[in-house]
């Protein structure tokens, strides 16, 4: 049973035209777009910059919420990065700020039909599937991904594709359950797609002992 009144959808804006993007939202009766990009702008698709996007959505009667600070894949909290500057999704998922964002999604999904928006059209190469959708799934929320062709894919099917990509049996193996092999696949995928920041000093646990 879904723990919220409405399922939570996700979508990647990719290089869609505004018209195509609105058609995808309308097709799935989306009432609110929740922007989970860390920065609400796009170098390659300026039609999805904050001010332009808000105007486009407003004209279509769709509300807009920015939660990139809470749920974005490029956190400012340096404790969420490893020694190479790569974001650690498990550590990010344990932060108070991230869980505040998840809490807001749970409340919003009781009120309206929403779509989490990030950049990539393929959910498996975006943190919205291996980080945010995973957290929502753990709360019992039904999550579905709007694919580029307009079809809906259940999150369980998306995770099935992830297991297939690593040639891992969908029902687990002789030694591990499906949940265990899926956790392993998610960790491996996170290492492939997580943001790597080479510009700033990274966090070290040793810093906690410094005055």
Helices and strands as residue ranges (DSSP letters): E 8-12, H 18-27, E 32-35, G 46-48, H 50-59, E 63-66, H 68-71, G 78-80, H 89-93, H 96-109, E 114-118, G 123-125, H 127-127, I 128-133, H 134-138, E 143-146, E 152-154, H 155-165, H 178-193, G 205-209
